[in-house]
Amino acid sequence: MVDDDESFARAIGRLLRAAGFGTVIYHSAEAFLKGFAAGTVNCLVLDIQLGGMSGLDLGRRLAAMGARIPVIFVTASEDDGNCQQAREINCSAFLHKPVNGQALIGAIQHAVQPA
């Protein structure tokens, strides 16, 4: 998970761990890229608006690297353009904050199930 809102990230991290998902939290796209190793991430929950590199830019960078990670974007923004841009870069789901926990868990389960 990449989100610069520490309290939101902590809460979602607890929810995901309680649901049985191994969860690592990064507070910036740059920190994620430093720790990223291909094949170790099954799904990425990614905020669009981050300090520094945006979530959309991170999604584009991962796509350019050939990473085939399902991405679930979350945002507090009401900008419809974000949703369109997200769908162009391997977006599995697009959720608005405050995120419904069951919707997020369902989106992750859908994203990681074998095709």
MINULO-223770 format. One record per atom (N, C-alpha, C): residue in three letters; x, y, z negated. Coordinates in steps of 0.2 Angstrom, whole numbers, plus 5000, padded with zeros to 4 digits. Each point is the difference from the previous one (the first is absolute). Layout:
N
+-----+------+------+------+
!  aa !    X !    Y !    Z !
+-----+------+------+------+
! ALA !    X !    Y !    Z !
...
+-----+------+------+------+
END
This chain:
115
+-----+------+------+------+
!  aa !    X !    Y !    Z !
+-----+------+------+------+
! MET ! 5004 ! 4994 ! 5000 !
! MET ! 4996 ! 5006 ! 5000 !
! MET ! 5004 ! 5006 ! 5000 !
! VAL ! 4998 ! 5005 ! 5004 !
! VAL ! 5004 ! 5006 ! 5000 !
! VAL ! 4995 ! 5006 ! 4999 !
! ASP ! 5001 ! 5003 ! 4994 !
! ASP ! 4995 ! 5006 ! 4998 !
! ASP ! 5004 ! 5004 ! 4996 !
! ASP ! 5000 ! 5007 ! 5001 !
! ASP ! 5004 ! 5005 ! 4996 !
! ASP ! 4996 ! 5002 ! 4993 !
! ASP ! 4994 ! 4998 ! 5000 !
! ASP ! 4996 ! 5001 ! 4994 !
! ASP ! 5001 ! 4994 ! 4995 !
! GLU ! 5004 ! 5002 ! 4995 !
! GLU ! 5002 ! 4994 ! 4995 !
! GLU ! 4995 ! 4997 ! 4997 !
! SER ! 4995 ! 5004 ! 4997 !
! SER ! 4994 ! 4997 ! 4997 !
! SER ! 4996 ! 4996 ! 5004 !
! PHE ! 4998 ! 5002 ! 5006 !
! PHE ! 4997 ! 4996 ! 5005 !
! PHE ! 5003 ! 4993 ! 5001 !
! ALA ! 5007 ! 5001 ! 5002 !
! ALA ! 5004 ! 4994 ! 5002 !
! ALA ! 5000 ! 4995 ! 4994 !
! ARG ! 5001 ! 5003 ! 4994 !
! ARG ! 5000 ! 4995 ! 4994 !
! ARG ! 4993 ! 4997 ! 4999 !
! ALA ! 4995 ! 5003 ! 5001 !
! ALA ! 4993 ! 4997 ! 4999 !
! ALA ! 4999 ! 4995 ! 5006 !
! ILE ! 5002 ! 5002 ! 5006 !
! ILE ! 4999 ! 4995 ! 5005 !
! ILE ! 5004 ! 4994 ! 5000 !
! GLY ! 5006 ! 5001 ! 4997 !
! GLY ! 5005 ! 4995 ! 4999 !
! GLY ! 4997 ! 4995 ! 4995 !
! ARG ! 4998 ! 5002 ! 4995 !
! ARG ! 4997 ! 4996 ! 4995 !
! ARG ! 4994 ! 4996 ! 5003 !
! LEU ! 4996 ! 5003 ! 5003 !
! LEU ! 4994 ! 4997 ! 5004 !
! LEU ! 5002 ! 4994 ! 5004 !
! LEU ! 5005 ! 5002 ! 5004 !
! LEU ! 5003 ! 4995 ! 5005 !
! LEU ! 5003 ! 4994 ! 4996 !
! ARG ! 5004 ! 5001 ! 4995 !
! ARG ! 5003 ! 4995 ! 4996 !
! ARG ! 4995 ! 4996 ! 4997 !
! ALA ! 4995 ! 5003 ! 4997 !
! ALA ! 4994 ! 4996 ! 4997 !
! ALA ! 4997 ! 4995 ! 5005 !
! ALA ! 5000 ! 5002 ! 5007 !
! ALA ! 4997 ! 4997 ! 5005 !
! ALA ! 5004 ! 4994 ! 5003 !
! GLY ! 5006 ! 5000 ! 4997 !
! GLY ! 5005 ! 4995 ! 5002 !
! GLY ! 5005 ! 5002 ! 5005 !
! PHE ! 5000 ! 5006 ! 5002 !
! PHE ! 5005 ! 5002 ! 5005 !
! PHE ! 5007 ! 5003 ! 4997 !
! GLY ! 5005 ! 4997 ! 5003 !
! GLY ! 5007 ! 5003 ! 4998 !
! GLY ! 5000 ! 5007 ! 5002 !
! THR ! 5002 ! 5005 ! 4996 !
! THR ! 4999 ! 5007 ! 5002 !
! THR ! 5007 ! 5004 ! 4998 !
! VAL ! 5002 ! 5003 ! 5005 !
! VAL ! 5006 ! 5005 ! 4999 !
! VAL ! 4997 ! 5007 ! 5002 !
! ILE ! 5002 ! 5005 ! 4996 !
! ILE ! 4998 ! 5007 ! 5001 !
! ILE ! 5006 ! 5004 ! 5001 !
! TYR ! 4999 ! 5004 ! 5006 !
! TYR ! 5005 ! 5005 ! 5002 !
! TYR ! 4996 ! 5007 ! 5000 !
! HIS ! 5003 ! 5005 ! 4998 !
! HIS ! 4997 ! 5006 ! 4999 !
! HIS ! 5002 ! 5005 ! 5006 !
! SER ! 5003 ! 4997 ! 5005 !
! SER ! 5002 ! 5004 ! 5006 !
! SER ! 5001 ! 4995 ! 5006 !
! ALA ! 4999 ! 5002 ! 5006 !
! ALA ! 5001 ! 4996 ! 5006 !
! ALA ! 5008 ! 4999 ! 5000 !
! GLU ! 5004 ! 5005 ! 4998 !
! GLU ! 5007 ! 4999 ! 5001 !
! GLU ! 5002 ! 4994 ! 4995 !
! ALA ! 4998 ! 5000 ! 4994 !
! ALA ! 5001 ! 4995 ! 4995 !
! ALA ! 4998 ! 4993 ! 5003 !
! PHE ! 4994 ! 5000 ! 5003 !
! PHE ! 4998 ! 4993 ! 5003 !
! PHE ! 5005 ! 4998 ! 5005 !
! LEU ! 5002 ! 5005 ! 5004 !
! LEU ! 5005 ! 4998 ! 5006 !
! LEU ! 5007 ! 4997 ! 4997 !
! LYS ! 5002 ! 5003 ! 4994 !
! LYS ! 5006 ! 4998 ! 4997 !
! LYS ! 5000 ! 4993 ! 4998 !
! GLY ! 4994 ! 4998 ! 4997 !
! GLY ! 4999 ! 4994 ! 4997 !
! GLY ! 4997 ! 4995 ! 5005 !
! PHE ! 4998 ! 5002 ! 5006 !
! PHE ! 4997 ! 4995 ! 5004 !
! PHE ! 5004 ! 4995 ! 5003 !
! ALA ! 4998 ! 4994 ! 5000 !
! ALA ! 5003 ! 4995 ! 5004 !
! ALA ! 4995 ! 4996 ! 5004 !
! ALA ! 5001 ! 4999 ! 5006 !
! ALA ! 4996 ! 4997 ! 5005 !
! ALA ! 4998 ! 4993 ! 4997 !
! GLY ! 4994 ! 4998 ! 5000 !
! GLY ! 4997 ! 4993 ! 4998 !
! GLY ! 4999 ! 5000 ! 4992 !
! THR ! 5001 ! 5006 ! 4997 !
! THR ! 4998 ! 4999 ! 4993 !
! THR ! 4994 ! 5004 ! 4998 !
! VAL ! 4997 ! 5003 ! 5005 !
! VAL ! 4994 ! 5004 ! 4998 !
! VAL ! 4994 ! 4997 ! 5005 !
! ASN ! 4995 ! 4998 ! 4996 !
! ASN ! 4994 ! 4997 ! 5004 !
! ASN ! 4995 ! 5005 ! 5002 !
! CYS ! 4999 ! 5005 ! 4996 !
! CYS ! 4995 ! 5005 ! 5001 !
! CYS ! 5003 ! 5007 ! 4997 !
! LEU ! 4998 ! 5005 ! 5003 !
! LEU ! 5002 ! 5007 ! 4997 !
! LEU ! 4994 ! 5004 ! 4999 !
! VAL ! 4999 ! 5002 ! 4993 !
! VAL ! 4995 ! 5005 ! 4999 !
! VAL ! 5004 ! 5007 ! 5000 !
! LEU ! 4998 ! 5004 ! 5004 !
! LEU ! 5003 ! 5006 ! 5002 !
! LEU ! 4996 ! 5006 ! 4999 !
! ASP ! 5002 ! 5005 ! 4996 !
! ASP ! 4997 ! 5007 ! 5000 !
! ASP ! 5002 ! 5004 ! 5006 !
! ILE ! 4996 ! 5004 ! 5003 !
! ILE ! 5001 ! 5004 ! 5006 !
! ILE ! 5004 ! 5006 ! 4998 !
! GLN ! 4998 ! 5003 ! 4995 !
! GLN ! 5004 ! 5006 ! 4998 !
! GLN ! 5005 ! 4999 ! 4994 !
! LEU ! 5006 ! 5000 ! 5002 !
! LEU ! 5005 ! 4999 ! 4996 !
! LEU ! 5005 ! 5006 ! 5000 !
! GLY ! 5004 ! 5001 ! 4994 !
! GLY ! 5005 ! 5005 ! 5001 !
! GLY ! 5005 ! 4998 ! 5004 !
! GLY ! 5003 ! 5004 ! 5005 !
! GLY ! 5005 ! 4997 ! 5004 !
! GLY ! 4997 ! 4997 ! 5006 !
! MET ! 5002 ! 4994 ! 5002 !
! MET ! 4997 ! 4997 ! 5006 !
! MET ! 4993 ! 4998 ! 4998 !
! SER ! 4996 ! 5001 ! 5005 !
! SER ! 4993 ! 4998 ! 4999 !
! SER ! 4999 ! 4992 ! 5001 !
! GLY ! 4994 ! 4998 ! 4997 !
! GLY ! 4998 ! 4993 ! 5002 !
! GLY ! 5000 ! 4998 ! 5007 !
! LEU ! 4997 ! 5005 ! 5004 !
! LEU ! 4999 ! 4999 ! 5007 !
! LEU ! 5007 ! 4999 ! 5003 !
! ASP ! 5005 ! 5004 ! 4998 !
! ASP ! 5006 ! 5000 ! 5003 !
! ASP ! 5004 ! 4994 ! 4998 !
! LEU ! 4999 ! 4997 ! 4994 !
! LEU ! 5003 ! 4994 ! 4998 !
! LEU ! 4997 ! 4994 ! 5004 !
! GLY ! 4993 ! 5000 ! 5001 !
! GLY ! 4997 ! 4995 ! 5004 !
! GLY ! 5003 ! 5000 ! 5007 !
! ARG ! 5001 ! 5006 ! 5003 !
! ARG ! 5003 ! 5000 ! 5007 !
! ARG ! 5007 ! 4998 ! 5000 !
! ARG ! 5004 ! 5001 ! 4994 !
! ARG ! 5007 ! 4998 ! 5000 !
! ARG ! 5000 ! 4992 ! 4999 !
! LEU ! 4996 ! 4998 ! 4996 !
! LEU ! 5000 ! 4992 ! 4999 !
! LEU ! 4998 ! 4997 ! 5007 !
! ALA ! 4995 ! 5003 ! 5004 !
! ALA ! 4998 ! 4997 ! 5006 !
! ALA ! 5006 ! 5000 ! 5005 !
! ALA ! 5004 ! 5006 ! 5000 !
! ALA ! 5005 ! 5001 ! 5004 !
! ALA ! 5006 ! 4995 ! 4999 !
! MET ! 5000 ! 4998 ! 4993 !
! MET ! 5005 ! 4995 ! 4998 !
! MET ! 4998 ! 4993 ! 5002 !
! GLY ! 4994 ! 4999 ! 5002 !
! GLY ! 4997 ! 4993 ! 5002 !
! GLY ! 4997 ! 4997 ! 4994 !
! ALA ! 4999 ! 5003 ! 4995 !
! ALA ! 4997 ! 4997 ! 4994 !
! ALA ! 4993 ! 4999 ! 5001 !
! ARG ! 4998 ! 4994 ! 4999 !
! ARG ! 4993 ! 4999 ! 5001 !
! ARG ! 4996 ! 4999 ! 4993 !
! ILE ! 5000 ! 5005 ! 4996 !
! ILE ! 4997 ! 5000 ! 4994 !
! ILE ! 4993 ! 5003 ! 5000 !
! PRO ! 4995 ! 4996 ! 4998 !
! PRO ! 4993 ! 5003 ! 5000 !
! PRO ! 5000 ! 5006 ! 4995 !
! VAL ! 4998 ! 5006 ! 5002 !
! VAL ! 5000 ! 5006 ! 4996 !
! VAL ! 4993 ! 5002 ! 4998 !
! ILE ! 4998 ! 5001 ! 4993 !
! ILE ! 4994 ! 5003 ! 4998 !
! ILE ! 5001 ! 5007 ! 4998 !
! PHE ! 4998 ! 5005 ! 5004 !
! PHE ! 5001 ! 5007 ! 4998 !
! PHE ! 4995 ! 5002 ! 4995 !
! VAL ! 5002 ! 5004 ! 4995 !
! VAL ! 4995 ! 5003 ! 4995 !
! VAL ! 5002 ! 5007 ! 5000 !
! THR ! 4994 ! 5004 ! 5000 !
! THR ! 5001 ! 5008 ! 5000 !
! THR ! 4995 ! 5003 ! 4996 !
! ALA ! 5001 ! 5006 ! 4998 !
! ALA ! 4995 ! 5005 ! 4997 !
! ALA ! 4998 ! 5005 ! 5005 !
! SER ! 5004 ! 5000 ! 5006 !
! SER ! 4998 ! 5005 ! 5005 !
! SER ! 4994 ! 4998 ! 5004 !
! GLU ! 4996 ! 5005 ! 5002 !
! GLU ! 4994 ! 4999 ! 5004 !
! GLU ! 5002 ! 5001 ! 5008 !
! ASP ! 5006 ! 5000 ! 5001 !
! ASP ! 5002 ! 5002 ! 5007 !
! ASP ! 4999 ! 4993 ! 5005 !
! ASP ! 4995 ! 5001 ! 5004 !
! ASP ! 4998 ! 4994 ! 5004 !
! ASP ! 5006 ! 4998 ! 5005 !
! GLY ! 5004 ! 5005 ! 5002 !
! GLY ! 5006 ! 4998 ! 5004 !
! GLY ! 5005 ! 4995 ! 4997 !
! ASN ! 5000 ! 5000 ! 4993 !
! ASN ! 5004 ! 4996 ! 4996 !
! ASN ! 4998 ! 4992 ! 5002 !
! CYS ! 4994 ! 4999 ! 5000 !
! CYS ! 4997 ! 4994 ! 5001 !
! CYS ! 5002 ! 4997 ! 5007 !
! GLN ! 4999 ! 5005 ! 5005 !
! GLN ! 5001 ! 4998 ! 5007 !
! GLN ! 5008 ! 4998 ! 5000 !
! GLN ! 5004 ! 5004 ! 4998 !
! GLN ! 5007 ! 4999 ! 5000 !
! GLN ! 5002 ! 4994 ! 4996 !
! ALA ! 4997 ! 4998 ! 4995 !
! ALA ! 5001 ! 4994 ! 4996 !
! ALA ! 4999 ! 4994 ! 5004 !
! ARG ! 4994 ! 5000 ! 5004 !
! ARG ! 4998 ! 4995 ! 5004 !
! ARG ! 5005 ! 4998 ! 5006 !
! GLU ! 5003 ! 5005 ! 5002 !
! GLU ! 5005 ! 4999 ! 5005 !
! GLU ! 5007 ! 4997 ! 4998 !
! ILE ! 5001 ! 4999 ! 4993 !
! ILE ! 5006 ! 4997 ! 4998 !
! ILE ! 4999 ! 4995 ! 4995 !
! ASN ! 4997 ! 4994 ! 5002 !
! ASN ! 4999 ! 4994 ! 4996 !
! ASN ! 4996 ! 5001 ! 4994 !
! CYS ! 4995 ! 5004 ! 5000 !
! CYS ! 4996 ! 5001 ! 4994 !
! CYS ! 4995 ! 4994 ! 4999 !
! SER ! 5000 ! 4997 ! 4994 !
! SER ! 4995 ! 4994 ! 4999 !
! SER ! 4994 ! 5003 ! 4997 !
! ALA ! 5001 ! 5005 ! 4996 !
! ALA ! 4994 ! 5004 ! 4997 !
! ALA ! 5002 ! 5007 ! 4998 !
! PHE ! 4994 ! 5004 ! 5000 !
! PHE ! 5001 ! 5007 ! 4998 !
! PHE ! 4995 ! 5002 ! 4995 !
! LEU ! 5003 ! 5001 ! 4993 !
! LEU ! 4995 ! 5001 ! 4995 !
! LEU ! 5001 ! 5007 ! 4997 !
! HIS ! 4995 ! 5003 ! 4997 !
! HIS ! 5000 ! 5007 ! 4997 !
! HIS ! 5001 ! 4999 ! 4993 !
! LYS ! 5004 ! 5005 ! 4997 !
! LYS ! 5000 ! 5000 ! 4993 !
! LYS ! 4994 ! 5004 ! 4997 !
! PRO ! 4998 ! 4998 ! 4994 !
! PRO ! 5002 ! 4995 ! 4996 !
! PRO ! 4998 ! 4993 ! 5003 !
! VAL ! 5005 ! 4996 ! 5000 !
! VAL ! 4999 ! 4993 ! 5004 !
! VAL ! 4996 ! 4995 ! 4995 !
! ASN ! 4995 ! 4997 ! 5003 !
! ASN ! 4996 ! 4995 ! 4997 !
! ASN ! 5005 ! 4994 ! 5000 !
! GLY ! 5001 ! 4997 ! 4993 !
! GLY ! 5005 ! 4995 ! 4999 !
! GLY ! 4998 ! 4994 ! 5004 !
! GLN ! 4993 ! 4998 ! 5000 !
! GLN ! 4998 ! 4994 ! 5004 !
! GLN ! 5001 ! 5000 ! 5007 !
! ALA ! 4999 ! 5006 ! 5003 !
! ALA ! 5001 ! 5002 ! 5007 !
! ALA ! 5008 ! 4999 ! 5002 !
! LEU ! 5004 ! 5003 ! 4995 !
! LEU ! 5007 ! 4999 ! 5002 !
! LEU ! 5002 ! 4993 ! 4999 !
! ILE ! 4998 ! 4996 ! 4995 !
! ILE ! 5002 ! 4993 ! 5000 !
! ILE ! 4998 ! 4996 ! 5006 !
! GLY ! 4993 ! 5001 ! 5002 !
! GLY ! 4998 ! 4997 ! 5006 !
! GLY ! 5004 ! 5002 ! 5006 !
! ALA ! 5002 ! 5006 ! 5001 !
! ALA ! 5004 ! 5002 ! 5006 !
! ALA ! 5006 ! 4997 ! 5000 !
! ILE ! 5004 ! 4999 ! 4994 !
! ILE ! 5006 ! 4997 ! 5000 !
! ILE ! 4999 ! 4992 ! 5001 !
! GLN ! 4995 ! 4997 ! 4998 !
! GLN ! 4999 ! 4993 ! 5001 !
! GLN ! 4999 ! 4999 ! 5008 !
! HIS ! 4996 ! 5004 ! 5003 !
! HIS ! 4999 ! 5000 ! 5007 !
! HIS ! 5006 ! 5001 ! 5004 !
! ALA ! 5004 ! 5005 ! 4998 !
! ALA ! 5006 ! 5001 ! 5003 !
! ALA ! 5006 ! 4995 ! 5000 !
! VAL ! 5000 ! 4996 ! 4994 !
! VAL ! 5005 ! 4995 ! 5000 !
! VAL ! 4998 ! 4993 ! 5001 !
! GLN ! 4994 ! 4999 ! 5002 !
! GLN ! 4998 ! 4993 ! 5001 !
! GLN ! 5002 ! 4998 ! 5007 !
! PRO ! 5002 ! 4994 ! 5001 !
! PRO ! 5003 ! 4998 ! 5007 !
! PRO ! 4995 ! 5001 ! 5005 !
! ALA ! 5002 ! 5002 ! 5006 !
! ALA ! 4995 ! 5001 ! 5006 !
! ALA ! 4998 ! 4993 ! 5003 !
+-----+------+------+------+
END
